[in-house]
Amino acid sequence: MAGSMKEIKLRIKSVESTMQITKAMELVASSKLRRAKERVEQSRPYFETLYRTLYEIAAANTDFTSKYMARREVKKTCYIVIAGDRGLAGGYNSNMFKAVAADAAGKDYCVLPIGKKAVEHFQYHGTELLTDRFAVVGDLSVSDSFDISRLVCDKYLAGAFDEIKLGFTQFVSMLTQTATVLQVLPFDGPRPERGKERPTQILYEPSGEAVFDAIIPEYLAGVIYGAMCESVASELGARRTAMDSATKNATEMIDHLNLYYNRARQAAITQEITEIVAGAGE
C-alpha cells in the first residue's frame, strides 16, 4: 500500500510539472497573439488595395492579354505551403497538410514550404521542393515575401509549372482557424465582353498591360505576407487553445490522483488500526 501511495504521489508531481509547462506556453501564446492579430489587420488593406487595382484594370480592358492571366493546360502545380515552426498547436499543422493533400490528389506538383514543419513533412514524403530556404516562418519578413514572389513568378513565366496555389491557415477568431488553399496564379480576374468595358478615369502609362504585369509580383508578395501573418496568428491561437485544454486536463487528472491517494491513505490507516486492535485483543 505504501508503494502504491508513493507512485501516486510521484505521478501527481509529474502532472503538476507538466501543467506548469502548458500554462506557461498558454500565457506566452496569448501574449504574442495580440501582436499577431495587429499584423493581420495591418496587412489586409495592402492586399485589398492591390487586388482592387488589378481587378479594375482587368475589368476596364479587353485589348490586352497578360501572361499572368493566360489560361493554359495544367500539367504541373506549385503549392506555397505555410505551416508552423513547432508542434503543440493541436491540429494546426496536420489540417494544413490534409487540405493540400486533398487539393493535390492526382496532380503532378512541387512545393515551396514555409515553416520547419512544412519542410520536414514534405521531405519525409519525398515531395519535390522548389526550395527550402524559407524554413523558419517566424523569422520571415516582407522582403522575404518579395523574394518568394520573384522566385515563383520567374518559374511560372519560364513554364516550370502552370498554376500557383497558396496553402495557409486563415485566422477567423481565437477559437477558429481554417486551412485554406487559394489559387493565386493565373490571376482570376473579371474579363468584360468586348464593347462592355467599364469606363475608367485612370490612365495607365505606358499601358494597362504593363502596369498589370508590374503589379502582379507585388500583389503575390502581398498575398504571401498576408497569409504568413494569418498563419502565425492562427498557430498562436491554436496553441493557446491546445495548451488551455491540456492545462484543464492536467487539473482534472490531479484531482483524480488526489482522490486515489486519499483513498489509499485512508485504507492504510484503517489497516493499521485493525492490526492494532487485533493485537490488543490477543
N, C-alpha and C positions, 0 to 999 in steps of 0.2 A: 504493500500500500504506500509506504514511504517513497519507494522508487517511482510509482505512478504519480504521486504528488510532485516529485521533483521534475519529472518530464513535463507535466502540465505547466509548472512554473517557468521552466526554460522556454516552452512554447509561447507562453504569454509574453515573455521578454522579447522573443524573436519577432512576434507580430507587432509589438509596440515599436520596435526599431524600424520595421518596415513602414508602419503607419506614419512615423516621423518623416521618413523619406518622401512618401506620397503626398503628405501635407505640404512639405516644403516645395515639391515640384508643382503642386497646385497653386501655391502662392506666387511662385516665380512666373508660371504661365499667365496668371491673372494680371500681374504687374506689367508683363510685356504685351498683353493682348490689347490694352488701351492704346498704346503707341501704334501697334499694328493696324488697328481699326482706323486710326487717323490717317495712316499712309494709304489705306484703301480709299478712304473718302477723298483724299487729295489727288490720287492718281486717276480717278474716274473722269473728272472734267476734261483732262488732257486727251484721253482716249475718245471720249464722246465728241469733242471738237474735231479731231482728225477724221473720225468716221463720218460726221456730218458733212465735212468739206468734200470728202471723197464721194459721198452719196449725192451731193448737189452737182458735182462735176459730171458724174455718170448720168444723172437724171436730165441734165441740160444739153447733153451732146449725143449725137448719133454718128458723127463723122470721124470719130477716132476709134481705133481698136488697140487697146492697151495689152501689152504682153502679160500683164498681171490679171487680166480679166478673161483672156482667151481660154476657152474650154478645150481640153484635149483628152484623148483616151487615157484613163488612169491605169498605168502599168505598175507604178510604184508610188507609195505614200511615205511621207516623212512625218513622224509624230514628235512634237516637242512635249515631253512629259515632265511635269513638275511634281516632285514628291518631297518628303522631309529629309532632314539630315539625321534624325534619330527616331527611335521607336517610342513605345509607351504613349501612344496617342490614339488608342482604340483602333478603329478600322480605317483611320485616315489614309494610310499608305495602301493597304490592301484594296480598299474601294476604288482608288485611283487606277491601280493596275488591272482590276477587273473591268473597269469601264473601257480602258484602252484595248484590253484583250478582246472584249466583245465587239468593239468597233473595227478592230484589225483582223477579225476572223476571216480566213480565206484570202487575205491580201498579201502581196509582196511589199514589205515595208522596212524602213530603218527608223532609228530612234535617236533623238538628241535628248539625253537625260539631264535633268537639273535636280540636284539633291543627291546625297550619298545613297539613300535607299533606292532611288531610281537607278543609279549606276549599278549598284550591287544586284538588283533584281534582274535587269536586262542582261548583264554579263553572265549571271548564273544560268539564264535561259538561252544563252547563245545567240541573242538578237544582234543584228548588225547595228553598230553605234556610229553615228555621224562624227561625234567627238565626245570625249569625257572630260573636257576642260572645265566644265561648269558644274563640278561635283558638289560644291557646298553652297546651297541656296541662301543660307544665312549671310554669306559674305558678298553676294552679288549686288550690283548697283545698276543705275540707269545706263552707265557706259557699257556694262556687260550685256545689257539688253540690246544695245545697238550692235555690239559685236555678234551676238547670236543672229540678229535680224540680217545683217550684211552677209553672214555665212550662208544662211538658208536661202536668202534671195538670190545670191550668186549661183548656188547649186540648182535652184529652181529654174533660173533662166538658162543654165547650161544643159538642162534636161535630165539631171540626175534623178529627179522624181517629178511627178505630175500634179501633186497636190500636197499642201501642208496643213496639218491639223495640230491643234494645241490642246493638250490634256492638263487640266488643273482642277483644283477644288474651289468651288465658289463659296464665299463666306456669306451665308444668309442671316444667321443670328448666332448668339453664343452657343446655342444647343443644336443648330442645324448647319451642316456643311454638305454641299452637293458636288460629287465628282462629275465633271463636265468635259466633253470632247467637242471642241469648236473648230470648224473649218475656217482658216484664215486666208489661204490662197488656193485657187484663184479667188479674187475678190468677188463676193456675191452681191453686187450692187444692182440697182434697177437700170434697165436699158429701155428708154422710151421708144415707141414706134416712130418711124420717120414721119415728120410733119406734126408730131405731138410733143415735141420737146418743151420742157418748162422754160419760160422766159427767165433770164437772169440779168442782173445789173452788174455782175462781176466779169471783168475782162482778164483773162489769164494770159500771161506772157512767159515764154514765147508762144505757148499753146496750151489748151486744156489737157491734151495728152501728155505733154512734157511735165506739166505740174503734177498731174495724176501719178505718173511713173516716179517722180521725185518724192512724192509724199508717201507712197506705199511702204518703203523701208522704214520711214519714220512711224507710220501707222502700226506696222508689225512690231517695232521696238516698243511702242507704247502699249500695245496689247500684251506683249510678253511681260513687260514690267508690271502692268496692272494685274496680270494673272499671278505673278510671283507675290505681289502684295496680298492678293486674295488668298493664295495658298498658305502663306506664312500665318496670316490671321486665322485661317481655318485649322492649321496644325495646332496653334496655341489653344484655340477654342476646344478642339477635340482632346488635346492633352489635359486641359483643365477639367473637362467633363470626366475623362477616364480616371484621373487622379482623385477627383472628388468621390467618384463611385468606389474606387479602391480604398480610400480612407474610411468611407462608411462601412464597407465590407469588413475591413480590419477591426473597426469598433464593435461590430456585431460579433465577430469571431472572439474578440477579447471578452465580451460579456458572456458568451457561451463557455469559454475556457474557465473563466472565474467561477461560473456556476458548477462546472465539473470539479474544479479544485475544492470548492467549499463542500461539495458532496463527499469527495474523497477524504477531506479533513474530518468532516463530521463522522464518517464511517470509521476512521482510525480512532477517533476519540471514543466512540461507542464501543469499539472492540477492546480498547484499553480498560474502560470502566467495567465491561463484562468480565475481563480477566481478573481484575482486582476483586470484584465481588465474589467470583468463583473461588479465588484463593483465600479470601477471608472466611468463606463458608466451610472450607476444609479445616 
